[in-house]
């Protein structure tokens, strides 16, 4: 919770800098003390005086090095803050701080901080996707920084693409939900096993059967659980997602490999969250040679057999203090089908994805789920980021653990 906390709000040179004004108002409305730091380019977009009036505090910029004071200002501000929030975070500022460059008051202050740091990027989609920017973001994440991912939306250039900074209300909600005060973390010390991605069932050395799962939901759960204090092991099946800092990862390909790793690791974990999309079927025979196209025939017959239902098999073996959470992807009668699976598979909770909606679910950055227990529907989320949904799932898990 942010109420009563002290926030250093860094505003950098982007047209999205005006949103920092609205975020400041939300902070103040919710009892947060804010001191603003502006880069020289930020001052070309928004007024220093505006932030000073709204924050009721002095605003820092490059001239603050030279203020008459008994305090070294960038060190004093670094020690004052409970957390640092960079809104908007430009590609330039991300690059500087990722590489320890301190050539202005903002970057110098941030380098002197040992409190949690949260970046809300805002930039053109090509700049965001540039390998250099992605390397810098990964470096900052590796160093412990947190990112509030940008959205697909209308950019300053006049077209819609990824890179639009999240809205101030959503940024505040993310910070309020994710900032953990002091040493207390709700999943502190809990061993938690997560599966993610889509399995691949080989047909021959070059072909396989698979599904559309990107692994984003499972990776989001792993990242948020680690931030909440859990000791996280991630069993990942064929995903291009970046492994969250502090998470142990085991890479697998097929359903059989995934099952072997789940069976081996579950006894050492209090919680299993099966977010992976495990193939229901596999070929009963895998050719050791590439199957050649037969010019005399227009079809190829594959005989498929069922894969084991991994989560059901594991749930039957769980101890009284272990919790198993499954996922259900449904297209028709979703709640009824998911509830049936919950009971049939002996699950504690099931997370329902309605995959008939192409705007959410597989490969999307956003999702909407229903969380169901044996007593019925607990919660239906809004359409929101998978990180936020991960947080909501884990908050319900915390209540079960307690």
Secondary structure, 3 states (H helix, E strand, C coil): CCCCCEEEEEECCCHHHHHHHHHHHHHHHCCCEEEEEECCCHHHCCCHHHHHHHHCCCCECHHHHHCCCCCCHHHHHHHHCCEEEEEEECHHHHHHHHCCCCCCHHHHHHHCCCCEEEEEECCCHHHHHCHHHHHHHHHHHHCCCEECCCEEEECCCCCEEEEECCCHHHHHHHHHHHCCCCCCCCCCCCEEEEEEEECCEECCCCCEECCCCCCHHHHHHHHHHHHCCCEEEEEEECCCCCCCCCCEEEEECCHHHHHHHHHHHHCCCCEEEECCECCCEEECCCCCCCCCCCCCCCCCCCCEEECCCHHHHHHCCCCCCCEEEEEEEECCCHHHHHHHHHHHCCCCEEEEEECCCCCCCCCCCEECEEEEECCEEEEECCCEEHHHHHHHHHHHHHHHHC
